[in-house]
């Protein structure tokens, strides 16, 4: 990977963000490949295990910030592997639900543990104040990009504005 310095500072910053994300994701992919998993698969398993209400493919798309068709393909592969099952639409439930299978339950914890180690190791040398500063710097950039995509950051169903969404970590 090259350390670029463009005449345009914006392009240099963009490249640094892009390279950082690609490298971090590659670390996670490499570690997770040892248990035949991926960051996306772990995110879906985690959501299936811990999401506080009914989980639908559309809600998974919002949780992992992927297109519906990408999530549909991921769910198809995970269903073939026996990790999740789709519960078809039925009376009183006008949507397909996604549930973990016993095999999916067993696969969830190891993937989450690997992701925890990756995150912890990568951020170990960055003081909490610097992490907070980084989040403060990234928030307006994220929100501007979401605005251009006409997407509003929202809370999952059942959570009030300003209420923290608990995550089992």
Z-matrix of the N, CA and C atoms (Angstrom, degrees):
N
C 1 1.445
C 2 1.527 1 107.04
N 3 1.299 2 115.74 1 135.59
C 4 1.463 3 120.76 2 -178.11
C 5 1.519 4 111.33 3 -92.05
N 6 1.316 5 115.74 4 151.25
C 7 1.460 6 122.30 5 176.36
C 8 1.529 7 107.06 6 -99.19
N 9 1.323 8 116.47 7 89.83
C 10 1.462 9 121.89 8 -174.74
C 11 1.522 10 112.07 9 -79.31
N 12 1.321 11 115.27 10 146.87
C 13 1.471 12 122.28 11 169.75
C 14 1.523 13 106.34 12 -133.47
N 15 1.325 14 115.90 13 101.40
C 16 1.454 15 121.28 14 -179.56
C 17 1.525 16 109.94 15 -86.48
N 18 1.330 17 117.40 16 155.07
C 19 1.470 18 119.21 17 174.36
C 20 1.540 19 111.65 18 -60.29
N 21 1.323 20 116.10 19 -30.28
C 22 1.466 21 121.96 20 178.44
C 23 1.530 22 108.34 21 -91.16
N 24 1.320 23 117.13 22 114.71
C 25 1.480 24 121.48 23 -178.35
C 26 1.520 25 112.32 24 -59.49
N 27 1.331 26 116.77 25 -33.70
C 28 1.471 27 119.85 26 179.20
C 29 1.519 28 111.13 27 -61.16
N 30 1.327 29 116.29 28 -42.14
C 31 1.453 30 120.30 29 -179.81
C 32 1.535 31 111.14 30 -67.99
N 33 1.323 32 116.77 31 -36.84
C 34 1.468 33 120.49 32 176.41
C 35 1.529 34 110.20 33 -63.95
N 36 1.329 35 116.31 34 -43.54
C 37 1.469 36 120.89 35 178.58
C 38 1.519 37 110.58 36 -63.83
N 39 1.328 38 116.90 37 -46.18
C 40 1.463 39 121.69 38 179.22
C 41 1.528 40 110.17 39 -58.15
N 42 1.323 41 116.90 40 -44.73
C 43 1.457 42 121.37 41 -179.14
C 44 1.526 43 110.60 42 -63.03
N 45 1.328 44 116.97 43 -41.01
C 46 1.470 45 120.56 44 178.80
C 47 1.535 46 110.84 45 -63.52
N 48 1.335 47 117.20 46 -42.74
C 49 1.474 48 120.73 47 177.80
C 50 1.522 49 109.70 48 -61.93
N 51 1.310 50 116.49 49 -45.81
C 52 1.460 51 122.05 50 -177.92
C 53 1.536 52 111.30 51 -63.60
N 54 1.330 53 116.25 52 -46.41
C 55 1.467 54 120.08 53 179.80
C 56 1.524 55 111.09 54 -64.21
N 57 1.325 56 115.63 55 -40.56
C 58 1.468 57 119.78 56 -179.81
C 59 1.523 58 110.32 57 -62.16
N 60 1.322 59 116.57 58 -48.26
C 61 1.468 60 119.49 59 179.31
C 62 1.525 61 110.82 60 -61.37
N 63 1.334 62 117.54 61 -44.97
C 64 1.463 63 120.96 62 -178.50
C 65 1.531 64 110.79 63 -61.52
N 66 1.333 65 116.87 64 -42.89
C 67 1.468 66 120.57 65 -179.13
C 68 1.529 67 111.17 66 -67.32
N 69 1.327 68 117.05 67 -45.25
C 70 1.467 69 120.79 68 179.17
C 71 1.527 70 110.25 69 -61.23
N 72 1.322 71 116.68 70 -44.72
C 73 1.458 72 120.57 71 -179.91
C 74 1.528 73 110.83 72 -64.69
N 75 1.325 74 117.32 73 -37.51
C 76 1.470 75 121.01 74 178.57
C 77 1.529 76 110.65 75 -64.84
N 78 1.337 77 117.29 76 -39.29
C 79 1.472 78 120.55 77 176.07
C 80 1.529 79 109.18 78 -59.02
N 81 1.339 80 116.61 79 -48.53
C 82 1.467 81 120.61 80 -179.72
C 83 1.528 82 110.72 81 -62.42
N 84 1.330 83 117.86 82 -45.04
C 85 1.466 84 120.90 83 179.42
C 86 1.527 85 111.46 84 -59.59
N 87 1.335 86 116.36 85 -43.66
C 88 1.462 87 120.82 86 -179.17
C 89 1.525 88 111.42 87 -62.18
N 90 1.324 89 116.74 88 -45.95
C 91 1.472 90 120.36 89 -178.70
C 92 1.532 91 110.76 90 -68.58
N 93 1.326 92 116.54 91 -40.67
C 94 1.464 93 120.04 92 -178.26
C 95 1.528 94 112.62 93 -72.64
N 96 1.332 95 117.08 94 -25.50
C 97 1.468 96 119.14 95 -179.98
C 98 1.523 97 111.44 96 -61.81
N 99 1.328 98 117.26 97 -23.86
C 100 1.463 99 121.11 98 179.26
C 101 1.523 100 112.12 99 -66.86
N 102 1.340 101 116.66 100 -21.21
C 103 1.469 102 120.02 101 175.95
C 104 1.529 103 110.59 102 -113.94
N 105 1.343 104 115.62 103 21.45
C 106 1.468 105 122.18 104 178.92
C 107 1.523 106 111.81 105 57.49
N 108 1.329 107 116.12 106 47.54
C 109 1.455 108 120.34 107 179.92
C 110 1.523 109 110.06 108 -135.69
N 111 1.335 110 115.26 109 176.64
C 112 1.462 111 122.90 110 178.93
C 113 1.528 112 108.07 111 -140.44
N 114 1.333 113 117.90 112 162.28
C 115 1.471 114 118.94 113 176.10
C 116 1.529 115 112.55 114 -56.77
N 117 1.323 116 116.69 115 -38.82
C 118 1.463 117 120.23 116 -178.97
C 119 1.529 118 111.30 117 -66.89
N 120 1.333 119 115.85 118 -42.09
C 121 1.465 120 120.28 119 179.54
C 122 1.526 121 110.39 120 -63.93
N 123 1.338 122 116.98 121 -42.69
C 124 1.460 123 120.89 122 178.33
C 125 1.521 124 110.25 123 -61.87
N 126 1.331 125 117.02 124 -41.48
C 127 1.468 126 120.39 125 179.60
C 128 1.525 127 110.89 126 -60.84
N 129 1.318 128 117.50 127 -42.24
C 130 1.472 129 120.85 128 179.52
C 131 1.527 130 110.33 129 -68.12
N 132 1.323 131 117.67 130 -44.71
C 133 1.472 132 120.23 131 178.57
C 134 1.526 133 110.83 132 -60.15
N 135 1.314 134 115.56 133 -43.66
C 136 1.466 135 121.38 134 179.65
C 137 1.524 136 110.29 135 -61.12
N 138 1.335 137 115.91 136 -46.51
C 139 1.466 138 119.83 137 178.79
C 140 1.523 139 110.65 138 -61.44
N 141 1.321 140 116.93 139 -43.80
C 142 1.472 141 120.40 140 179.91
C 143 1.526 142 111.13 141 -61.20
N 144 1.307 143 116.67 142 -36.84
C 145 1.464 144 120.15 143 -178.14
C 146 1.528 145 111.85 144 -76.10
N 147 1.339 146 117.83 145 -40.93
C 148 1.465 147 120.38 146 -166.92
C 149 1.527 148 116.19 147 -113.27
N 150 1.329 149 118.51 148 -6.44
C 151 1.458 150 118.85 149 -176.52
C 152 1.526 151 109.34 150 -65.33
N 153 1.347 152 117.15 151 133.97
C 154 1.465 153 119.74 152 -170.94
C 155 1.527 154 116.38 153 -76.47
N 156 1.331 155 118.23 154 -8.08
C 157 1.465 156 117.89 155 177.90
C 158 1.526 157 108.77 156 -137.49
N 159 1.307 158 116.29 157 -169.04
C 160 1.461 159 121.49 158 -178.07
C 161 1.528 160 108.72 159 -60.78
N 162 1.323 161 115.49 160 133.39
C 163 1.458 162 120.76 161 -178.05
C 164 1.522 163 109.88 162 -105.54
N 165 1.322 164 115.75 163 123.22
C 166 1.462 165 122.58 164 179.42
C 167 1.526 166 108.94 165 -113.63
N 168 1.332 167 117.97 166 162.21
C 169 1.465 168 119.19 167 175.36
C 170 1.537 169 112.50 168 -56.41
N 171 1.324 170 117.41 169 -38.17
C 172 1.474 171 120.10 170 179.26
C 173 1.529 172 111.02 171 -64.22
N 174 1.325 173 116.80 172 -39.84
C 175 1.463 174 119.78 173 179.17
C 176 1.536 175 110.40 174 -68.46
N 177 1.323 176 117.33 175 -37.05
C 178 1.467 177 120.47 176 175.70
C 179 1.531 178 109.48 177 -61.35
N 180 1.331 179 117.28 178 -42.09
C 181 1.472 180 120.81 179 177.70
C 182 1.521 181 111.20 180 -56.67
N 183 1.329 182 116.29 181 -42.72
C 184 1.467 183 119.83 182 179.11
C 185 1.528 184 111.06 183 -69.18
N 186 1.323 185 117.22 184 -39.76
C 187 1.469 186 120.79 185 -177.97
C 188 1.526 187 112.44 186 -65.70
N 189 1.327 188 116.98 187 -40.67
C 190 1.470 189 120.10 188 -176.54
C 191 1.529 190 111.98 189 -100.01
N 192 1.330 191 117.31 190 1.73
C 193 1.463 192 124.30 191 178.06
C 194 1.529 193 111.40 192 52.67
N 195 1.324 194 114.43 193 56.17
C 196 1.453 195 122.48 194 177.03
C 197 1.527 196 108.08 195 -130.25
N 198 1.322 197 115.01 196 156.15
C 199 1.459 198 120.31 197 177.79
C 200 1.522 199 110.41 198 -65.45
N 201 1.337 200 115.73 199 151.05
C 202 1.469 201 120.61 200 -178.82
C 203 1.522 202 112.35 201 -54.47
N 204 1.350 203 117.15 202 -43.98
C 205 1.469 204 119.42 203 -177.49
C 206 1.525 205 111.43 204 -67.53
N 207 1.335 206 117.95 205 -31.56
C 208 1.469 207 121.20 206 176.93
C 209 1.521 208 109.76 207 -67.07
N 210 1.327 209 116.34 208 -42.91
C 211 1.461 210 120.77 209 178.36
C 212 1.526 211 109.83 210 -67.37
N 213 1.313 212 117.66 211 -38.35
C 214 1.469 213 120.32 212 178.23
C 215 1.527 214 110.33 213 -59.42
N 216 1.329 215 117.14 214 -44.37
C 217 1.467 216 120.81 215 177.87
C 218 1.516 217 111.76 216 -63.72
N 219 1.340 218 116.30 217 -42.87
C 220 1.467 219 120.95 218 178.17
C 221 1.530 220 110.27 219 -61.72
N 222 1.334 221 116.81 220 -44.86
C 223 1.470 222 120.32 221 179.07
C 224 1.528 223 111.33 222 -63.92
N 225 1.338 224 117.03 223 -37.79
C 226 1.468 225 120.10 224 176.68
C 227 1.526 226 110.58 225 -59.37
N 228 1.350 227 116.76 226 -46.92
C 229 1.464 228 120.31 227 179.80
C 230 1.528 229 110.92 228 -65.03
N 231 1.326 230 116.48 229 -42.04
C 232 1.464 231 119.99 230 -179.44
C 233 1.521 232 111.25 231 -66.69
N 234 1.328 233 116.74 232 -34.08
C 235 1.467 234 120.12 233 177.72
C 236 1.537 235 109.97 234 -68.38
N 237 1.331 236 116.97 235 -40.72
C 238 1.469 237 120.79 236 177.37
C 239 1.527 238 111.39 237 -63.15
N 240 1.337 239 116.02 238 -32.92
C 241 1.472 240 120.51 239 178.41
C 242 1.526 241 111.55 240 -79.03
N 243 1.331 242 116.84 241 -7.43
C 244 1.460 243 120.71 242 178.80
C 245 1.526 244 113.66 243 81.30
N 246 1.344 245 117.95 244 19.65
C 247 1.464 246 121.44 245 -177.57
C 248 1.525 247 112.75 246 -88.03
N 249 1.326 248 116.36 247 -34.23
C 250 1.467 249 121.08 248 179.65
C 251 1.519 250 108.58 249 -134.83
N 252 1.336 251 114.16 250 163.69
C 253 1.466 252 118.70 251 172.85
C 254 1.519 253 107.42 252 -136.31
N 255 1.311 254 113.46 253 147.08
C 256 1.458 255 120.21 254 175.69
C 257 1.523 256 108.00 255 -92.79
N 258 1.317 257 115.16 256 134.81
C 259 1.456 258 120.16 257 174.69
C 260 1.517 259 105.06 258 -107.35
N 261 1.336 260 117.15 259 111.83
C 262 1.464 261 120.85 260 -173.16
C 263 1.530 262 113.13 261 -61.00
N 264 1.324 263 113.31 262 163.05
C 265 1.463 264 120.24 263 176.15
C 266 1.520 265 108.46 264 -55.43
N 267 1.325 266 114.77 265 143.11
C 268 1.462 267 119.70 266 177.09
C 269 1.527 268 108.51 267 -148.75
N 270 1.294 269 115.29 268 171.70
C 271 1.466 270 120.39 269 -177.16
C 272 1.533 271 109.93 270 -56.58
N 273 1.312 272 115.86 271 128.86
C 274 1.453 273 121.36 272 179.98
C 275 1.520 274 113.21 273 86.37
N 276 1.321 275 117.42 274 -11.78
C 277 1.468 276 123.00 275 177.88
C 278 1.535 277 107.68 276 -132.88
N 279 1.330 278 117.44 277 87.51
C 280 1.470 279 120.01 278 -173.14
C 281 1.531 280 113.45 279 -81.33
N 282 1.321 281 117.96 280 36.94
C 283 1.451 282 121.25 281 -179.82
C 284 1.524 283 108.89 282 -154.66
N 285 1.312 284 115.86 283 159.15
C 286 1.454 285 122.03 284 176.93
C 287 1.518 286 108.96 285 -80.54
N 288 1.318 287 117.10 286 133.46
C 289 1.464 288 122.19 287 176.86
C 290 1.521 289 108.93 288 -101.88
N 291 1.319 290 115.06 289 151.74
C 292 1.467 291 121.31 290 176.11
C 293 1.522 292 107.69 291 -114.50
N 294 1.319 293 115.77 292 128.04
C 295 1.467 294 121.95 293 -179.74
C 296 1.523 295 109.62 294 -128.34
N 297 1.323 296 114.93 295 149.20
C 298 1.462 297 120.69 296 174.01
C 299 1.519 298 109.80 297 -75.13
N 300 1.307 299 116.23 298 145.09
C 301 1.458 300 121.84 299 170.51
C 302 1.537 301 106.97 300 -92.44
N 303 1.322 302 118.53 301 170.16
C 304 1.470 303 119.25 302 174.72
C 305 1.539 304 112.12 303 -56.54
N 306 1.334 305 117.30 304 -38.22
C 307 1.464 306 120.85 305 177.12
C 308 1.531 307 110.25 306 -64.20
N 309 1.333 308 116.90 307 -39.35
C 310 1.454 309 121.12 308 177.23
C 311 1.518 310 111.97 309 -65.02
N 312 1.333 311 115.70 310 -38.78
C 313 1.476 312 120.32 311 176.47
C 314 1.521 313 109.98 312 -58.29
N 315 1.330 314 116.70 313 -45.12
C 316 1.469 315 121.07 314 -179.23
C 317 1.524 316 111.89 315 -66.67
N 318 1.327 317 117.95 316 -32.23
C 319 1.465 318 121.65 317 -177.04
C 320 1.528 319 112.77 318 -80.34
N 321 1.317 320 117.80 319 -17.81
C 322 1.464 321 120.84 320 -173.74
C 323 1.523 322 113.01 321 -68.16
N 324 1.306 323 117.76 322 -53.45
C 325 1.470 324 121.34 323 -174.07
C 326 1.530 325 113.39 324 -58.96
N 327 1.342 326 119.76 325 -46.59
C 328 1.466 327 118.26 326 179.92
C 329 1.536 328 113.12 327 -60.69
N 330 1.316 329 116.86 328 -39.42
C 331 1.464 330 120.30 329 178.73
C 332 1.514 331 112.07 330 -65.01
N 333 1.320 332 116.20 331 -42.70
C 334 1.466 333 120.22 332 178.81
C 335 1.526 334 110.05 333 -65.19
N 336 1.315 335 117.54 334 -40.56
C 337 1.467 336 120.40 335 179.33
C 338 1.522 337 111.40 336 -62.06
N 339 1.326 338 116.73 337 -41.32
C 340 1.464 339 120.17 338 177.54
C 341 1.525 340 109.94 339 -63.96
N 342 1.326 341 117.34 340 -44.55
C 343 1.470 342 120.17 341 179.53
C 344 1.524 343 110.89 342 -62.49
N 345 1.316 344 117.43 343 -39.96
C 346 1.468 345 120.70 344 177.32
C 347 1.528 346 110.59 345 -59.78
N 348 1.333 347 115.91 346 -45.07
C 349 1.471 348 119.44 347 179.77
C 350 1.519 349 111.44 348 -63.67
N 351 1.329 350 116.80 349 -42.57
C 352 1.470 351 120.66 350 179.20
C 353 1.523 352 110.03 351 -58.98
N 354 1.321 353 116.15 352 -51.25
C 355 1.469 354 120.52 353 -178.58
C 356 1.526 355 110.57 354 -62.06
N 357 1.324 356 116.40 355 -47.05
C 358 1.464 357 121.07 356 -178.75
C 359 1.523 358 111.15 357 -60.91
N 360 1.332 359 117.05 358 -45.94
C 361 1.467 360 120.49 359 -179.49
C 362 1.526 361 111.70 360 -64.86
N 363 1.321 362 117.19 361 -43.50
C 364 1.462 363 120.17 362 -177.51
C 365 1.534 364 112.42 363 -67.50
N 366 1.320 365 116.55 364 -33.46
C 367 1.468 366 119.43 365 -176.80
C 368 1.533 367 113.01 366 -100.80
N 369 1.313 368 117.49 367 3.98
C 370 1.464 369 121.15 368 -174.91
C 371 1.526 370 113.33 369 -57.90
N 372 1.318 371 117.83 370 -36.54
C 373 1.466 372 120.71 371 -176.36
C 374 1.534 373 113.40 372 -91.05
N 375 1.336 374 116.56 373 -0.14
C 376 1.460 375 119.56 374 179.63
C 377 1.528 376 108.81 375 -99.67
N 378 1.331 377 117.14 376 114.74
C 379 1.468 378 119.65 377 -179.80
C 380 1.536 379 111.29 378 -58.88
N 381 1.329 380 115.17 379 153.12
C 382 1.472 381 120.55 380 -178.81
C 383 1.525 382 111.84 381 -54.97
N 384 1.326 383 117.68 382 -37.58
C 385 1.471 384 120.67 383 179.36
C 386 1.527 385 110.74 384 -62.91
N 387 1.321 386 117.35 385 -38.80
C 388 1.473 387 121.04 386 178.24
C 389 1.530 388 110.69 387 -69.73
N 390 1.349 389 116.53 388 -37.04
C 391 1.464 390 119.66 389 176.80
C 392 1.522 391 110.07 390 -63.02
N 393 1.317 392 116.28 391 -43.11
C 394 1.464 393 120.46 392 177.92
C 395 1.523 394 110.30 393 -62.73
N 396 1.321 395 116.90 394 -42.76
C 397 1.461 396 121.24 395 178.73
C 398 1.532 397 110.51 396 -61.73
N 399 1.321 398 116.77 397 -42.20
C 400 1.460 399 120.76 398 178.26
C 401 1.528 400 110.69 399 -61.38
N 402 1.333 401 116.93 400 -45.20
C 403 1.472 402 120.10 401 177.66
C 404 1.531 403 110.88 402 -60.06
N 405 1.332 404 116.58 403 -42.29
C 406 1.471 405 120.52 404 179.03
C 407 1.523 406 111.43 405 -63.68
N 408 1.323 407 117.66 406 -34.32
C 409 1.460 408 121.38 407 178.59
C 410 1.527 409 111.55 408 -74.24
N 411 1.318 410 116.87 409 -36.70
C 412 1.459 411 120.62 410 -177.24
C 413 1.527 412 113.55 411 -78.78
N 414 1.323 413 117.35 412 -28.56
C 415 1.467 414 121.01 413 -175.64
C 416 1.530 415 113.26 414 -55.94
N 417 1.333 416 120.14 415 -50.52
C 418 1.465 417 118.45 416 179.87
C 419 1.532 418 112.88 417 -64.12
N 420 1.331 419 116.63 418 -33.05
C 421 1.464 420 120.03 419 177.64
C 422 1.525 421 110.13 420 -66.57
N 423 1.333 422 116.32 421 -46.32
C 424 1.465 423 120.16 422 177.53
C 425 1.521 424 111.03 423 -60.06
N 426 1.340 425 116.25 424 -47.11
C 427 1.459 426 119.90 425 -177.60
C 428 1.532 427 112.34 426 -64.36
N 429 1.323 428 117.46 427 -36.03
C 430 1.469 429 120.45 428 177.87
C 431 1.523 430 110.59 429 -67.01
N 432 1.340 431 116.63 430 -41.56
C 433 1.465 432 120.07 431 177.35
C 434 1.527 433 110.67 432 -63.73
N 435 1.331 434 117.12 433 -43.32
C 436 1.467 435 120.43 434 178.08
C 437 1.519 436 110.79 435 -62.22
N 438 1.327 437 116.52 436 -38.99
C 439 1.463 438 120.87 437 178.16
C 440 1.529 439 110.43 438 -60.93
N 441 1.322 440 117.21 439 -42.36
C 442 1.461 441 120.33 440 179.27
C 443 1.524 442 112.02 441 -68.69
N 444 1.326 443 116.20 442 -23.33
C 445 1.465 444 121.08 443 175.55
C 446 1.529 445 111.75 444 -89.26
N 447 1.337 446 115.82 445 -1.73
C 448 1.472 447 122.76 446 -176.86
C 449 1.526 448 111.18 447 60.21
N 450 1.326 449 114.86 448 42.07
C 451 1.466 450 121.96 449 177.99
C 452 1.521 451 107.25 450 -119.51
N 453 1.320 452 115.19 451 129.32
C 454 1.460 453 119.43 452 175.63
C 455 1.514 454 109.55 453 -98.94
N 456 1.345 455 116.81 454 133.50
C 457 1.465 456 116.52 455 173.39
C 458 1.526 457 108.73 456 -65.00
N 459 1.308 458 116.66 457 126.80
C 460 1.467 459 120.88 458 -177.39
C 461 1.518 460 109.89 459 -129.14
N 462 1.283 461 115.61 460 173.45
C 463 1.460 462 122.89 461 176.08
C 464 1.531 463 107.75 462 -102.06
N 465 1.322 464 116.06 463 152.44
C 466 1.465 465 118.28 464 174.43
C 467 1.533 466 110.37 465 -60.92
N 468 1.316 467 115.56 466 157.55
C 469 1.469 468 120.38 467 177.88
C 470 1.516 469 110.13 468 -50.75
N 471 1.318 470 115.47 469 138.62
C 472 1.450 471 120.15 470 175.54
C 473 1.513 472 114.30 471 92.43
N 474 1.327 473 118.10 472 -2.60
C 475 1.465 474 121.22 473 179.39
C 476 1.520 475 109.58 474 -112.57
N 477 1.314 476 114.46 475 130.42
C 478 1.455 477 120.60 476 179.37
C 479 1.526 478 110.23 477 -76.52
N 480 1.328 479 116.53 478 156.65
C 481 1.455 480 121.51 479 175.53
C 482 1.525 481 109.46 480 -58.76
N 483 1.310 482 116.59 481 133.47
C 484 1.457 483 121.33 482 -179.92
C 485 1.513 484 113.69 483 87.16
N 486 1.341 485 117.30 484 -16.37
C 487 1.465 486 120.63 485 179.50
C 488 1.531 487 108.80 486 -77.82
N 489 1.311 488 116.36 487 132.23
C 490 1.470 489 120.89 488 178.56
C 491 1.527 490 108.98 489 -70.48
N 492 1.323 491 115.52 490 139.59
C 493 1.456 492 121.14 491 177.58
C 494 1.533 493 106.48 492 -92.48
N 495 1.334 494 117.22 493 113.98
C 496 1.464 495 118.81 494 -177.50
C 497 1.514 496 111.70 495 -69.64
N 498 1.318 497 115.88 496 137.98
C 499 1.459 498 121.38 497 177.90
C 500 1.521 499 107.58 498 -127.17
N 501 1.330 500 116.13 499 126.59
C 502 1.464 501 120.52 500 176.85
C 503 1.508 502 108.56 501 -75.05
N 504 1.285 503 117.02 502 112.39
C 505 1.467 504 122.70 503 -177.66
C 506 1.440 505 108.92 504 -123.40
